[in-house]
Structure formats: C-alpha cells, structure tokens
Amino acid sequence: MLLQPIASFANDRQTDSLLQTLDYTLANQTNYDKQRLNRLAALKAELHSGKADLDASFDLVLLICNEYQVFKYDSAFAYSLKLGKLARTLRNPTKIQTARTKLAFTLRSGGLYKDAFDTLRAINRRLLAPQYRAEFYSTYSLVYTELAEYNQDSYYSPFYTAKSYAYADTSARYGQPGSYLDLSQQLFRAKQQNDLAAGKNIYRQLRRLPLTAHQLAISSSDLAKLYEYAGQCDLALHYMTLAAINDIKSSTKEGIALFNVSDYCYQRGDLQRAYRYIKEARHSATFYSARQRLVQMSPISSLIDGQKITIVEKQRREAKRYALAIGVLASLLLGTAFVIYFQLRRLQSTGRLLAITNQELNENNTKLHVLNDKQHELNKKLRELNQGLNEANHLKEEYIGYYFNNTSRYIDKLEVLQKKLNTLLSTKQVAAAQQLVKDIDIKSERTALFKGFDTAFIHLFPNFVAEFNALFTEADRIQLAENSLLTTELRIFALIRLGINDNEQISRILGYSIHTVYAYKTRVKNRSFLPNEAFEARVLAIQAT
C-alpha cells in the first residue's frame, strides 16, 4: 500500500522534470542549431574548395543534403536537385537513383505528396544500393502514413495505412536483425497494430543501441503514440516530451513532437506551456516550410490561441475594474485631504496642543511598532512550530502505516512458524523442527527490513541523500550503488533525522554494536566540513516532502 503512491509520484516527478528539461533545451535551441550550421559550413567549404573531383563532390553534396533533410526544406530541395545533376553528369545509374530517393524524401518532408509519389515511381529500385533500397521503401511508407493522417478520410485512409504497413515491412527486410532499421520498422508495425506490449519490448531493445538524438526522437514518438492509443496520457506525454527534447538537440525542424506535447499540455490544462510550445512548433514548421505540419497544427493552434485571448481579455477587464476602484479610492483620499486641510486651518490656534498630541501619537506609534515586531516574531515562531507539528504528524502517519504493515507481516510469519513447530513437536520430529529453525534467514529478514525502511524514508525525504552529501566536499560524498537506496552511514543519520538519536537504540535497530554505531557517526562527522557539534543539527534541519 505504501509503494504504489511512491511509484505514482515518481512518474509525475519524472514528467515534470522532463518538461523542465524541455524548457531548458528550448532556451538553448540556438546552440544546437549552430552545431548543424557549423557542420554544413565545413561541408560547403570543402565542396567549394575546388579540390574534390565529381565523385567526391557527389559524396559531399549527399552529406549536405542529409544535413538539410530535417532542417530546412528549401535548401534540402536545392541540394537534392544538385545531387541529381551531378549523378547525371557522372552517368552513374546507381547514383541517379540515390539522388531521386533523397529528392523523394525531401518532397515528402515538405508535404508535396504527389511530387514525392511521382519521384518514387521514377526510381528503378533494382539499381539502388542495398542501404538506399531500405530508405526507398521507408520513404514510400512515410508518404502513405502522412497522407493517411493528412486526409483522415474513412474511404482512402485505410488503403493508405495498409500500403504504408506493406512498404515498412519490405524496408525492414534490408536491415540486419537487431539493427536500428530492423527494430524501428518493428516498432512502426507495432504502432500500426496498436500493440503496446510489443512496442515497449522493441523500444527497450532500441535503447540498448547507440542511437542518435534523431533516432531516439523517432522511437520515443512512436512509443508515445502507443501509450496515447492505450489511454495512458501521462506516459504518452512523458515519451513525447523525450522525443521533443531530442528533436531540438538534433536540430530537427520538420518534426511534430513539440506540437504533440503542446496538445497534451492543453488537455492537462497547462495553457502557458501549451501556448509556448505551439508557438515554437509553428515557428519550426515555418522555418522548415513544412506545409502539412502547419495544416495539422491549425485546429489545436486556434483553440490554444482562443484560450489565450480569453485569458488576456479577462485580465484586461480585471485591470479595468482595478483602475476604476483605484480612481474611486483616489477621489476619496483627495476628499479626505481637503477635509483634513480645512481642519488643520481651524486648529492652527491650538498648535501647542497639537504638538503634544503628535508627540503622544509618535510615542504610541513607536510602541505599536515594537508590539508589531514582537507579534511578527511570535507569528514566525508559531509558523515554525506548526510546520514542525505538520511534519511530525506526517511522519507519524506514514510510519504508523509502515510499522503496522511490517509488524503484521512478521506476526503472520511467527504464526506459520508456530503452527509448523507445534506440528513437528507433537509428532516428535525434533530433527525437522531443528532444521526449520536453522532455515530462518535472519540476515535476509534484516535486509528486507532495511529495504522497506529505506524505501519509506526516501519517499518522505526525497532530497535527503543530496542534502546530506552537500555537507561534504566532492571527494568525501557518499556514492550509492546502482540497486542500493541507503548505505549504513546514511541509514544511521536517517534514524537520527527521525528523532532516534540514542546510540543503543540505533544499534538494536540496525543489529550493530554501540561501538560500531559510534564509530560510523564519528567517521562521517570527521569527513564533513562542518564542526562536529553542528553536524547533527544540520541533518535534523533537512526537510521532509
């Protein structure tokens, strides 16, 4: 019962953390774009240096074309045409078909589906090199997929989807088993068949490969769609956010992941993020000249813009009401000022009395300030006490549940053991009873107890390890093993944070001698840059959730 909410909170925290990472990545988008532009500049400089022959120039233009394919349509189109011109000059049939494959992919990315189909039909796939045959069929599959999404017609879309599936299946045949091409097409097929279990398994295999940021974005986007089809919107947002982050890192402008994240945020009611993301997605689509992306974004973009306008209009009306209220208040203040002015004129003859009264008022005002300061100080202390009481109540509630859960489990074990021993002793099976006692694994039970304690404690104090390590220099910080929650040193100070500061009591809980507990505490304090007498007070100041 305790672990289920911990897992749920962890998923929410991971998604919120990813969204923050996405915000940070967007803020640094210019740096990622600059990396691609630097690669393009180097390739263009080598191409125009005049040192490359026609074959080398073809290879350089091919690399430039690959760089532009997901970055900027106009440039990708221009270099695709240049690639074809070089291939025809070389009179190399294989390179001519390769150039046409690149042109078809570029036309697809720009939303020119008819032209993409015409180009694909003109390709003699038998003349293509094996690696470009896979790209040829993959491009065919992508064109049909996007055409189905673009049309959304009940008559034609199923036909387009079936064709897309068939071409993806053919493309996968050219990939080595377990390669990115093979697994990515399998994931695509799982998405088309709405098979979430298969999709998760394939995605795990893909993550074990050395993927580029662009490949990771495509794979994460496919898995996000599977979660969306399954109605698991939080996980869909998680993986689509991961896809959007990697689109930005790979400087991919024709992607749709950021738009999908905007849609998910809108559905969650996070309008600020939805508006910011859809605005950035439109900017990327415009930069790339992805016509079909802009059409896809139009409906949700209109909804988000409408909501934004409604909020701005509401804020404008509220500002108007505030301005009116301030105007009325100013009029009242002005009227009061006139009344005071005439009263003062009448009281000029009683200046001495007024001076005495003012002095008394100043004295009373000073006393009032002193009383106010004391009241603020008392309020502050009361808030601190309330915070401590709330934290104590929270800890008490959590650990009462944890204590009863573990105690109940051990009572059940004792009851089973008692029954077995009674049975064995009543039947005089003394050897079996002795063996039963020997089989009790105290070490395993204590390990399970520590694991349960660690899990519950980290749930209540998620920042404990980080804040504890902050009390040491980098070289003296505690590094946790992969599957470990707390070390013995951390566990001792976790008990101290819970108010258990007696060495004898700590030694009984952890199964160590008092001398061992004292030695652990002393060794940890000596490593810290804090004075020994201040260390435990700083540990006690670590806040719970």
Phi, psi and omega in degrees: 000331182280328187281333184297311177295330178299315179297320180296315179297323181298317179298315179299317181295321179297317180295314179298321178295320178296320178297321176295321176297321178298317177300316180295318180296319177299321180295334181254019184302324181300323180294320179292320177297323181296325178298317178293318180297325177294319178296318180296319180298319180295318180294318180294321179298318178293322180295318184271004181287342180083003182272343185269138173280185185297318180296316179293323178297321178300316180295320179293316179296325177298317178295319179296318179299317178298321179295321183279342190305320181252008186251311182207120187296312186303315181290320178298318179297314182298316181285334173295318177295319180296323178298317178295320179297318178295320180297319179291324177297321178285346182054042181251107184301322181296316181289330176297317180292324177298316179298319179295323178298317179295321179295319180297317179297319180296316179297322177297316181297328180275359179085012179267075190292319181298314180295324178296316178298316180301318180292318179297320181294335181279353184275131174268096187296339179291338179270354182283147171293152185307319182292331179276342172294318177299317179294323178301309181291325178296321178295317176304314181298316181296319180298314180294321179299311183289329177294320178295317179292324182289315182286313184051044181259130185295338181271312186271328185303316178300324178295314180298319181296317179298318178295319179299316179298317182296316181292323178297321179296319179294320180299322183295336181294339182270000178260147176292141178306130180086357178281169179299317181299315181295310184290323180295322178289326175296319178294321176299317180295319178298322178294317180296326181268001178058043182255090185294318182300314178295319181299318179296319180296317180293321180298320177299321178294321180297321183292344177278350178272158176281079185281148168282166179300322180293319179294321178295323179297315180297314182295316180295323179296318179297317179294323178300319179297322178297318177295324178296315178298329181276000179080011179263078190293326181296316178290326176299315178298319181302307185284329177291326176296319176299320178295317181296319178301315183284333171300316181291317181296327179270005179056045177267118184261343183266005181286165184241000187298315183297324176298317180296321177298320177301317179297315179298317180296322177298317179294330179279351182090007178273076189291326181299312179293317181304315181294317182294318182289319181293325178296317180290323179296318177296321180297317180295317180296322178292318179300318181283336188072041178272092185300316184294328178294318180296322177294318179298324184282341189305310184298307181292326178298319178296319179297314182294317178299320179297316178297320180296317179297319180299317180294317180297318179296320178297318179295324179295318179294321178295320179297323179295317179296319178297320180297319179296317180296321179294322178298316178297316180298319179296321178297317179296319179296321179295317178298319179296322180297318178297318179298316180297320181300313181291327176294320179296321178301322182286335184262009181299329182289345181249044184299320182296316179298320179295321180296317179297318180297319179296321179298316179296320178297320178297318179296315178296323179295320178297316178298321180295321177297319179298315179296321178297319179298317178296320180296318178298319180295318178295319178298319179298314179297322179295319177298319179296319178295318178297319179297317178296320179295317179299316180295318179297318178298319180296314179298319181298315181297316182296315185281337171296315177298316180297318181296311181296322180299312181289321180297317179300319180296318180289325177297317178300318179296318179297320180297315178298317179298318180300314180299316180297317180294318179301316181296313182294320181288323179293331178264009176059036176266071187295318181298318179294323179294319178297319179296322179299320179293320180295329183288350179289118183263091183297321181298317179296319179297319181292323177298317178296321177298315180298318182297317178296318179297313181302314183299313181295320182293316179296328176297319182280329182233071186297336183258012187299311185297316181296316181289327177294315179295335179293348180273004182231162171288166184304320184290334185260005182285153182276124177259119181279142173293165188302314185258014183259142177265304179229146171273174179300317180299313179297323182293321178299314182283340171294318176296320177298320178298330179277001177099003179264096186246006178276124183299323181294318180293319178297319181295323178294319182294317186269350178079025178248167173283160179298322180299320180295316179299315180298321180295317177301312183298315182296317181298319180293315181297322181293332179283337185284153176277356176276154172297148183304321185287343180261351188294310184293325177298323179290324176295318180295340181277352178295128187277150173279185182302000000 
